[in-house]
């Protein structure tokens, strides 16, 4: 990439790549926010999130919605796609997944505020929705 402000982005613009096997192998990348003095929200929706039940190893399906107010950095979407895909073969409960995504997002881009919602598809007749927030309490954008 010709622009120095994007020199740390390793996935965007790269050729074919493969999904990391687990979140610990994934890299969430960020780039400079051009409007750091303004509060605005960025929202990502992943309608095809998959993971495994930690006990039965059966697949779990969910919709993950990430909303945040950036500060100095914005999350790069291709790295987020690879990061979320890394949960595909990992056994975790829904509550852990949602909180793990929030923790990793905060570590990657240090937002002013962030919310991660995990809307898990029904299993056994019960659907689960887990919401985790960071930053300004009660902000609803």
C-alpha positions as CSV (number, residue, x, y, z in Angstrom):
1,X,0.0,0.0,0.0
2,X,1.4,3.4,-0.9
3,X,0.2,5.3,2.1
4,X,2.4,5.1,5.2
5,X,-0.6,5.4,7.6
6,X,-1.6,1.9,6.5
7,X,1.8,0.3,6.7
8,X,0.9,-2.0,9.6
9,X,-2.1,-3.6,7.8
10,X,-0.9,-7.0,6.7
11,X,-4.1,-8.7,5.5
12,X,-5.9,-6.0,3.5
13,X,-4.7,-6.1,-0.1
14,X,-2.7,-9.4,0.5
15,X,-3.3,-12.4,-1.7
16,X,-5.1,-15.5,-0.7
17,X,-4.9,-16.2,3.0
18,X,-6.3,-19.0,5.3
19,X,-8.3,-18.6,8.4
20,X,-6.5,-18.9,11.7
21,X,-7.4,-22.1,13.6
22,X,-8.2,-20.3,16.8
23,X,-8.6,-16.7,18.1
24,X,-5.1,-16.7,19.7
25,X,-3.6,-17.1,16.2
26,X,-5.7,-14.3,14.7
27,X,-4.5,-10.7,14.4
28,X,-7.1,-7.8,14.7
29,X,-5.6,-4.9,12.8
30,X,-6.5,-1.2,13.1
31,X,-5.8,2.0,11.2
32,X,-5.8,5.7,12.2
33,X,-9.2,7.3,12.7
34,X,-9.4,10.4,10.5
35,X,-12.1,11.9,12.8
36,X,-10.9,11.4,16.3
37,X,-12.7,14.5,17.7
38,X,-16.1,13.3,16.6
39,X,-18.3,10.6,18.2
40,X,-19.6,8.3,15.5
41,X,-20.5,4.7,15.5
42,X,-19.1,1.9,13.4
43,X,-21.2,-1.3,13.2
44,X,-20.1,-4.7,11.9
45,X,-22.6,-7.6,11.5
46,X,-21.5,-11.2,11.0
47,X,-24.6,-13.2,10.2
48,X,-22.8,-16.5,9.7
49,X,-20.7,-16.9,12.9
50,X,-20.0,-20.4,13.9
51,X,-18.3,-22.1,16.8
52,X,-18.6,-25.4,18.7
53,X,-20.4,-26.4,21.9
54,X,-17.5,-27.1,24.3
55,X,-19.2,-30.2,25.6
56,X,-21.0,-31.9,22.7
57,X,-18.7,-30.5,19.9
58,X,-21.8,-29.8,17.9
59,X,-21.8,-26.6,15.8
60,X,-23.4,-23.5,17.1
61,X,-24.5,-20.7,14.8
62,X,-25.0,-17.1,15.7
63,X,-25.2,-13.5,14.5
64,X,-22.5,-11.3,16.0
65,X,-23.1,-7.5,16.0
66,X,-20.2,-5.3,17.0
67,X,-20.9,-1.6,17.5
68,X,-18.2,0.9,18.7
69,X,-17.2,4.5,18.9
70,X,-13.6,4.8,17.7
71,X,-11.0,6.9,19.4
72,X,-7.6,7.1,17.7
73,X,-8.0,3.8,15.8
74,X,-10.6,2.0,13.7
75,X,-10.8,-1.8,13.3
76,X,-9.9,-3.1,9.9
77,X,-12.8,-5.3,8.6
78,X,-10.8,-8.1,6.8
79,X,-8.8,-8.8,9.9
80,X,-12.1,-8.9,11.8
81,X,-13.5,-11.4,9.3
82,X,-10.5,-13.7,9.8
83,X,-10.6,-13.3,13.6
84,X,-14.3,-14.2,13.7
85,X,-13.7,-17.1,11.4
86,X,-11.1,-18.4,13.8
87,X,-13.9,-19.5,16.3
88,X,-15.2,-22.0,13.8
89,X,-13.5,-25.0,15.3
90,X,-13.2,-23.8,18.9
91,X,-15.4,-25.0,21.8
92,X,-16.7,-22.1,23.9
93,X,-19.9,-21.2,25.6
94,X,-21.8,-18.2,24.2
95,X,-21.0,-16.0,27.1
96,X,-17.3,-16.6,26.8
97,X,-17.4,-15.9,23.0
98,X,-19.1,-12.6,23.4
99,X,-16.9,-11.3,26.2
100,X,-13.7,-12.6,24.4
101,X,-14.6,-10.7,21.2
102,X,-15.2,-7.5,23.3
103,X,-11.9,-7.9,25.1
104,X,-9.9,-8.5,21.9
105,X,-11.7,-5.6,20.1
106,X,-10.8,-3.2,23.0
107,X,-7.2,-4.4,23.0
108,X,-6.9,-3.9,19.2
109,X,-8.4,-0.4,18.8
110,X,-9.0,1.1,22.2
111,X,-12.5,2.5,21.4
112,X,-14.3,5.1,23.5
113,X,-17.2,2.7,23.8
114,X,-18.1,-0.7,22.4
115,X,-20.9,-3.3,22.4
116,X,-20.8,-6.9,21.2
117,X,-24.0,-8.8,20.8
118,X,-24.1,-12.5,20.3
119,X,-27.5,-13.6,19.0
120,X,-27.2,-17.4,19.2
121,X,-29.5,-19.6,17.1
122,X,-31.8,-21.9,19.1
123,X,-30.5,-25.2,20.3
124,X,-32.9,-27.4,22.2
125,X,-35.6,-24.9,21.7
126,X,-33.9,-22.0,23.5
127,X,-32.0,-19.1,21.8
128,X,-29.5,-17.1,23.8
129,X,-28.6,-13.4,23.4
130,X,-25.4,-12.2,25.2
131,X,-24.5,-8.5,25.3
132,X,-21.2,-7.2,26.6
133,X,-20.2,-3.5,26.8
134,X,-17.1,-1.4,27.4
135,X,-16.8,2.3,28.1
136,X,-19.6,4.8,28.5
137,X,-22.3,3.1,30.5
138,X,-25.7,3.1,29.0
139,X,-24.7,4.6,25.7
140,X,-27.1,3.3,23.0
141,X,-26.0,5.1,19.9
